[in-house]
Amino acid sequence: MQPLVERIRAEGRSLGNGILKVDGFINHQLDPQLTVEMGKSFARRFAQANVTQITKVITAEVSGIAPALTTAIELQVPLVYARKKRPITMPEGCYVAQAPSHTKGGIVELIVSPEYLKPQDRVLLIDDFLASGRTIEALATLVAECGATLCGIGCVIEKRFEGGRTLLNHLQVPIVTLAVIDSMQEDRIFVRSPEQDTDNRG
Amino acid sequence: MQPLVERIRAEGRSLGNGILKVDGFINHQLDPQLTVEMGKSFARRFAQANVTQITKVITAEVSGIAPALTTAIELQVPLVYARKKRPITMPEGCYVAQAPSHTKGGIVELIVSPEYLKPQDRVLLIDDFLASGRTIEALATLVAECGATLCGIGCVIEKRFEGGRTLLNHLQVPIVTLAVIDSMQEDRIFVRSPEQDTDNRG
């Protein structure tokens, strides 16, 4: 997705240890038009990959919510966002999976209520980053525990050098990302559109 | 906003102690069409209240993000979401305000980086609930600390019986809510469209 790649080039900052700061358009401030385009891009790319008849989008709070919502708007299906702390409105008997937090340290829990994810659901998993793949894997585990079918994984930014795509291979679903970072060195970020973008529209 | 009022009547659950469960369309699962309508409704209602030339929308993670994003999409301005834990991508020198958490207990911190909220900004504050008003007040404090101008407050659901509107009177800005709950008793929720909805479109 070329506008996203250009935005990362213009505003992304490499903070060392593989940490990418994109607070100006993903993790703290959002550009509404860019976020809408992410949703349209995911919808188009999954349709091209023959991922169809999706009934739910799932993501994890916090930064996954925006691109997942615009994807859900485009696909006209509900969005479920996994909670990291169980609010008192959530019943007992929820599914819980654990993943390490990349930008906050420690382990986070991801919690989904089976009220909203059913065995007949065909699920698209959307998140902001594909890095180590551990958060995505935890979400995929929750989808499986609910008995639903995971049909595709979409992440806004892929840090290819962290190997998440390889970790998720065993899930055997299409993995779509909108911008790929091959490496980051000091103040340089090597970012490009993914290989699949043969039409250059991302 | 009549579709929202009807959804609360159909699916909202009173859990006691003033806690309303709306996990099916606000706090865990989102209905994309309803969320888009919330954004359109806020934009229309603030225009009617002569709240114009907005340059930023602000909200707090987590559940404020969705209605704030659709409002930002409608107004075509960036959205800033206050973080509850400082990610390592955030610089030192951020503004921090504290508010009690209604559904999780304890005190939460709300953190905004002055990188994205400037003195020239005219800000609309959007959140999911107006209850005690303490979270909104904390966000308003952050807006003031950044030197920006708060122009209006919009909340999806107002629990009128918790008095938040009175607490926020001193901010002297229009407060727009899309559904008003006058009281909750055991399994009964007394919900209606707000008085301002003379056109019944919410």
Boltz contact constraints between the chains, C-beta under 6 A:
constraints:
  - contact:
      token1: [A, 21]
      token2: [B, 89]
      max_distance: 6.0
  - contact:
      token1: [A, 23]
      token2: [B, 89]
      max_distance: 6.0
  - contact:
      token1: [A, 29]
      token2: [B, 78]
      max_distance: 6.0
  - contact:
      token1: [A, 29]
      token2: [B, 80]
      max_distance: 6.0
  - contact:
      token1: [A, 29]
      token2: [B, 116]
      max_distance: 6.0
  - contact:
      token1: [A, 30]
      token2: [B, 79]
      max_distance: 6.0
  - contact:
      token1: [A, 31]
      token2: [B, 78]
      max_distance: 6.0
  - contact:
      token1: [A, 32]
      token2: [B, 72]
      max_distance: 6.0
  - contact:
      token1: [A, 32]
      token2: [B, 73]
      max_distance: 6.0
  - contact:
      token1: [A, 61]
      token2: [B, 62]
      max_distance: 6.0
  - contact:
      token1: [A, 62]
      token2: [B, 61]
      max_distance: 6.0
  - contact:
      token1: [A, 62]
      token2: [B, 62]
      max_distance: 6.0
  - contact:
      token1: [A, 65]
      token2: [B, 65]
      max_distance: 6.0
  - contact:
      token1: [A, 66]
      token2: [B, 69]
      max_distance: 6.0
  - contact:
      token1: [A, 69]
      token2: [B, 66]
      max_distance: 6.0
  - contact:
      token1: [A, 72]
      token2: [B, 32]
      max_distance: 6.0
  - contact:
      token1: [A, 73]
      token2: [B, 32]
      max_distance: 6.0
  - contact:
      token1: [A, 78]
      token2: [B, 29]
      max_distance: 6.0
  - contact:
      token1: [A, 78]
      token2: [B, 31]
      max_distance: 6.0
  - contact:
      token1: [A, 79]
      token2: [B, 30]
      max_distance: 6.0
  - contact:
      token1: [A, 80]
      token2: [B, 29]
      max_distance: 6.0
  - contact:
      token1: [A, 85]
      token2: [B, 104]
      max_distance: 6.0
  - contact:
      token1: [A, 87]
      token2: [B, 103]
      max_distance: 6.0
  - contact:
      token1: [A, 87]
      token2: [B, 104]
      max_distance: 6.0
  - contact:
      token1: [A, 88]
      token2: [B, 103]
      max_distance: 6.0
  - contact:
      token1: [A, 89]
      token2: [B, 21]
      max_distance: 6.0
  - contact:
      token1: [A, 89]
      token2: [B, 23]
      max_distance: 6.0
  - contact:
      token1: [A, 103]
      token2: [B, 87]
      max_distance: 6.0
  - contact:
      token1: [A, 103]
      token2: [B, 88]
      max_distance: 6.0
  - contact:
      token1: [A, 104]
      token2: [B, 85]
      max_distance: 6.0
  - contact:
      token1: [A, 104]
      token2: [B, 87]
      max_distance: 6.0
  - contact:
      token1: [A, 116]
      token2: [B, 29]
      max_distance: 6.0
